[in-house]
Amino acid sequence: MTIQEMQQKILQLKKKKDFCILAHSYVKREILEVADIVGDSFKLSKDVCSAPQGNILFCGVHFMAETAKMLNMDKKVYLSNELAGCPMAEQMDPEMLKFMREREPDRRVVAYINTTAALKAYCDVCVTSSSAVEIVRKIDSDKILFIPDCNLGAYVRAQVPEKDIKLVQGGCPIHASVTAEEARAAKEKHPEALLLVHPECIPAVVEQADYIGSTSGIINFAKKSDKKQFIIGTELEIAETLQYECPEKEFFVLSKKLICPNMKLTTLADVYNTLTDPDKNGFEIRMTREEAARSRRCIDEMLRLG
């Protein structure tokens, strides 16, 4: 079966079995082409709330599918590949966070959305990379514990110096692997290009950027800019996607290390197999309504503040 033939079968199956396919921007292009909604993690979960389909197939990683389930408890939610996790989301557990809260009970816990549902249950508010600065400014406390990404946290702390923001040592190992030397080398090689980076990169890389923002922010900036050349400081798929959508512009990758193995685990065949027999081949996200209610409180607070 060719890629095109499999895509056609997927389009038929999702309509027949009442599925909405969500695809994170980092997954492979052949999957993006059959998705109903494409975007970064929270945009997908928020947008699917208004989707008419009764079932959801998430092409991304586990914590994202959990968020989709929390916001859509009356729908069945499947992850297209059950091995697709997230090192950042999994590097803290509830016991560790409870210990930290007990030591400093006056700190409000701000959690990056890249956390597990179990951890979110012990957080005060959730943030995305695009909303973090605004929400930390608005939160009714001057003392913050920001988890788990110290790089995004450092960026927020620099933007909101009036607050006492404590960080923990954690983050995305892919974005954090890019060095300041790589950023300087890329700018020297492409002197006319703007450097666009995700705030999950280390501060020494972020300081060299012409634009700092979320995946969606980087995409929108590049599309709207009157500049013609860009160095993309996030997952490699974004540079490829932008090159397809803006053929009159040039996009260069900041580093060949910017490839997420967990996002790349999902294949078009995974999508096809899940849709063929969801109960047999699919990995369903399950949680009780009580678990979902505890975990989504910090997401509801994000929506209120953001």
C-alpha positions as CSV (number, residue, x, y, z in Angstrom):
1,M,0.0,0.0,0.0
2,T,1.4,3.4,-0.9
3,I,1.4,6.4,1.4
4,Q,-1.4,8.0,-0.7
5,E,-3.5,4.9,-0.7
6,M,-3.1,4.6,3.1
7,Q,-4.1,8.3,3.5
8,Q,-7.2,7.7,1.4
9,K,-8.2,4.7,3.6
10,I,-7.6,6.8,6.8
11,L,-9.8,9.6,5.5
12,Q,-12.6,7.0,4.8
13,L,-12.2,5.3,8.1
14,K,-12.2,8.4,10.3
15,K,-15.5,9.5,8.7
16,K,-17.0,6.1,9.0
17,K,-16.0,5.6,12.6
18,D,-16.6,9.2,13.7
19,F,-13.0,10.1,14.6
20,C,-11.4,13.5,14.9
21,I,-7.6,13.2,14.2
22,L,-5.4,15.6,16.2
23,A,-1.8,16.0,15.1
24,H,0.9,17.9,16.8
25,S,3.0,20.1,14.5
26,Y,6.1,17.9,15.2
27,V,4.7,14.7,13.7
28,K,5.5,13.5,10.2
29,R,4.0,15.4,7.3
30,E,2.0,12.5,5.9
31,I,0.1,12.4,9.2
32,L,-0.4,16.2,9.2
33,E,-2.1,15.8,5.8
34,V,-4.9,13.6,7.1
35,A,-5.5,15.4,10.4
36,D,-8.6,17.4,11.2
37,I,-6.7,19.8,13.6
38,V,-3.0,20.6,13.5
39,G,-1.2,22.7,16.1
40,D,0.7,22.8,19.4
41,S,-0.4,20.8,22.4
42,F,-3.0,22.9,24.1
43,K,-4.4,24.4,20.9
44,L,-5.3,20.9,19.8
45,S,-7.0,20.0,23.1
46,K,-8.9,23.3,23.2
47,D,-10.0,23.2,19.6
48,V,-11.2,19.6,19.8
49,C,-13.8,20.5,22.4
50,S,-15.9,22.0,19.6
51,A,-15.4,19.1,17.2
52,P,-18.6,17.2,16.4
53,Q,-17.0,13.7,16.3
54,G,-17.5,11.3,19.1
55,N,-14.0,9.9,19.2
56,I,-10.5,11.4,19.2
57,L,-7.2,10.0,17.9
58,F,-4.2,11.9,19.1
59,C,-1.0,11.9,17.1
60,G,1.5,13.3,19.6
61,V,2.6,12.2,23.0
62,H,0.9,10.8,26.1
63,F,0.5,14.0,28.2
64,M,-1.2,15.7,25.3
65,A,-3.7,12.9,24.9
66,E,-4.4,13.1,28.7
67,T,-5.2,16.8,28.4
68,A,-7.6,16.1,25.5
69,K,-9.3,13.4,27.6
70,M,-9.6,15.8,30.6
71,L,-11.4,18.3,28.4
72,N,-13.5,15.7,26.6
73,M,-14.6,13.1,29.2
74,D,-17.7,12.0,27.2
75,K,-15.5,11.0,24.3
76,K,-13.1,8.1,23.7
77,V,-9.5,9.4,23.3
78,Y,-6.8,7.2,21.8
79,L,-3.0,7.8,21.5
80,S,-1.8,6.6,18.1
81,N,1.4,5.1,19.6
82,E,1.4,4.1,23.3
83,L,5.2,4.3,23.5
84,A,5.1,8.0,22.7
85,G,6.0,9.7,25.9
86,C,7.7,13.0,26.9
87,P,10.9,13.0,29.0
88,M,10.1,16.5,30.3
89,A,6.6,15.5,31.4
90,E,7.8,12.4,33.1
91,Q,10.8,13.8,35.0
92,M,8.8,14.9,38.1
93,D,6.3,12.8,40.1
94,P,3.5,13.9,42.5
95,E,5.5,12.8,45.6
96,M,8.4,15.1,44.7
97,L,6.1,18.0,44.1
98,K,4.1,17.4,47.3
99,F,7.5,17.4,49.2
100,M,8.4,20.7,47.6
101,R,5.0,22.3,48.4
102,E,5.3,21.2,52.0
103,R,8.7,22.9,52.3
104,E,7.4,26.2,50.9
105,P,3.6,26.3,51.2
106,D,3.5,30.0,50.4
107,R,4.6,29.4,46.8
108,R,2.0,29.0,44.0
109,V,2.9,26.1,41.7
110,V,2.9,27.0,38.0
111,A,3.1,24.0,35.8
112,Y,4.1,24.0,32.1
113,I,1.4,22.1,30.2
114,N,4.1,19.5,29.4
115,T,3.3,17.6,32.6
116,T,1.4,14.4,33.4
117,A,-2.2,14.5,34.5
118,A,-1.1,13.0,37.9
119,L,1.3,16.0,38.4
120,K,-1.3,18.6,37.3
121,A,-3.5,17.5,40.2
122,Y,-1.1,19.1,42.6
123,C,-0.5,22.4,40.7
124,D,-2.3,25.7,41.0
125,V,-2.2,26.9,37.4
126,C,-1.0,25.5,34.1
127,V,0.7,27.6,31.3
128,T,1.8,27.2,27.7
129,S,5.0,28.6,26.3
130,S,2.9,31.4,24.7
131,S,0.8,32.2,27.8
132,A,3.4,31.7,30.6
133,V,4.6,35.3,31.0
134,E,1.0,36.8,31.0
135,I,-0.3,34.2,33.5
136,V,2.7,34.5,35.9
137,R,2.1,38.3,35.9
138,K,-1.6,37.9,36.7
139,I,-1.3,35.2,39.3
140,D,-2.2,36.5,42.8
141,S,1.1,35.6,44.4
142,D,4.6,37.1,44.3
143,K,6.2,33.7,45.1
144,I,6.1,31.1,42.4
145,L,7.5,27.6,42.0
146,F,7.8,27.0,38.2
147,I,7.9,23.4,37.0
148,P,9.4,21.4,35.2
149,D,11.2,23.4,32.5
150,C,14.0,25.6,34.0
151,N,14.7,27.1,30.6
152,L,11.1,28.3,30.0
153,G,11.1,29.3,33.7
154,A,14.2,31.4,33.3
155,Y,12.7,33.2,30.3
156,V,9.6,33.9,32.3
157,R,11.7,35.1,35.3
158,A,13.5,37.5,33.0
159,Q,10.2,39.0,31.7
160,V,8.6,39.2,35.2
161,P,11.5,40.3,37.5
162,E,9.2,41.7,40.1
163,K,8.2,38.2,41.2
164,D,10.2,35.6,43.2
165,I,10.3,32.6,40.8
166,K,11.9,29.4,41.9
167,L,13.0,26.9,39.3
168,V,13.7,23.2,39.3
169,Q,16.3,21.5,37.2
170,G,14.4,20.0,34.3
171,G,13.2,20.6,30.8
172,C,13.2,19.3,27.2
173,P,16.4,17.4,26.5
174,I,16.1,18.1,22.8
175,H,15.7,21.8,22.9
176,A,18.2,22.1,25.8
177,S,20.9,20.2,23.8
178,V,21.3,23.2,21.4
179,T,24.4,25.3,22.3
180,A,25.2,28.9,22.2
181,E,28.0,28.1,19.8
182,E,25.6,26.4,17.4
183,A,23.4,29.5,17.5
184,R,26.3,31.8,16.7
185,A,27.5,29.5,13.9
186,A,24.0,29.4,12.3
187,K,23.8,33.2,12.4
188,E,27.2,33.6,10.8
189,K,26.4,31.1,8.1
190,H,23.0,32.8,7.3
191,P,23.6,36.5,8.2
192,E,20.4,37.7,6.6
193,A,18.2,35.2,8.4
194,L,16.2,35.9,11.6
195,L,16.7,33.4,14.4
196,L,13.4,32.2,15.8
197,V,13.7,30.0,18.9
198,H,11.5,28.2,21.4
199,P,11.9,29.3,25.0
200,E,12.7,25.6,26.0
201,C,16.2,26.3,24.6
202,I,18.9,27.4,27.1
203,P,19.1,31.1,28.0
204,A,22.4,31.5,26.1
205,V,20.6,30.5,22.9
206,V,17.4,32.5,23.6
207,E,19.5,35.6,24.2
208,Q,20.7,35.5,20.5
209,A,17.2,35.1,19.1
210,D,15.3,37.7,17.0
211,Y,12.0,36.1,18.1
212,I,11.2,33.9,21.0
213,G,7.9,32.0,21.1
214,S,5.8,28.8,21.0
215,T,5.6,26.5,18.0
216,S,2.5,28.3,16.8
217,G,4.2,31.7,17.5
218,I,7.2,30.8,15.4
219,I,5.1,29.6,12.5
220,N,2.9,32.7,12.6
221,F,5.9,35.1,12.9
222,A,7.7,33.5,9.9
223,K,4.6,33.5,7.7
224,K,3.7,37.2,8.5
225,S,7.3,38.6,8.4
226,D,8.4,40.5,5.3
227,K,11.9,38.9,5.8
228,K,12.9,36.0,3.5
229,Q,15.2,33.9,5.5
230,F,14.8,32.3,8.9
231,I,16.7,29.9,11.2
232,I,14.2,27.7,13.0
233,G,15.1,26.9,16.6
234,T,12.6,24.1,17.4
235,E,11.8,20.7,16.1
236,L,13.0,20.0,12.5
237,E,9.5,19.3,11.3
238,I,8.6,23.0,11.7
239,A,11.2,24.1,9.2
240,E,10.0,21.6,6.7
241,T,6.3,22.6,7.2
242,L,7.2,26.3,6.8
243,Q,9.1,25.5,3.6
244,Y,6.1,23.8,2.1
245,E,3.7,26.6,3.1
246,C,6.0,29.5,2.2
247,P,8.0,28.4,-0.8
248,E,9.1,31.9,-1.6
249,K,11.1,32.0,1.7
250,E,14.1,30.1,3.0
251,F,14.2,28.1,6.3
252,F,17.3,26.7,7.9
253,V,17.4,24.4,10.9
254,L,19.3,25.7,14.0
255,S,20.7,22.3,14.8
256,K,20.4,18.7,13.5
257,K,19.8,17.6,17.1
258,L,16.4,19.2,17.2
259,I,14.5,16.0,16.4
260,C,12.0,14.6,18.9
261,P,12.2,10.8,18.8
262,N,8.9,10.4,20.7
263,M,7.0,12.6,18.2
264,K,8.5,10.6,15.4
265,L,7.4,7.3,16.9
266,T,3.9,7.7,15.4
267,T,3.7,6.4,11.9
268,L,0.9,6.7,9.3
269,A,0.4,2.9,9.8
270,D,-0.2,3.5,13.5
271,V,-3.0,5.9,12.6
272,Y,-4.4,3.4,10.0
273,N,-4.2,0.4,12.4
274,T,-5.9,2.3,15.2
275,L,-8.8,3.4,13.0
276,T,-9.2,-0.1,11.5
277,D,-9.9,-1.6,15.0
278,P,-9.7,0.9,17.9
279,D,-10.5,-1.6,20.6
280,K,-7.9,-4.1,19.4
281,N,-5.1,-1.8,18.1
282,G,-5.7,1.5,19.9
283,F,-4.3,2.7,23.1
284,E,-7.2,4.4,25.0
285,I,-6.6,7.1,27.5
286,R,-8.6,6.2,30.6
287,M,-9.3,8.2,33.8
288,T,-12.1,8.6,36.2
289,R,-14.2,11.8,36.3
290,E,-12.7,12.5,39.8
291,E,-9.2,12.1,38.5
292,A,-9.9,14.4,35.5
293,A,-11.6,17.0,37.7
294,R,-8.5,17.2,40.0
295,S,-6.1,17.4,37.1
296,R,-8.0,20.0,35.1
297,R,-8.4,22.6,37.8
298,C,-5.0,24.1,36.9
299,I,-6.1,24.1,33.2
300,D,-9.3,25.8,34.1
301,E,-7.3,28.4,36.0
302,M,-5.1,28.9,33.0
303,L,-8.1,29.6,30.8
304,R,-9.5,32.1,33.4
305,L,-6.2,34.0,33.7
306,G,-5.1,33.7,30.1
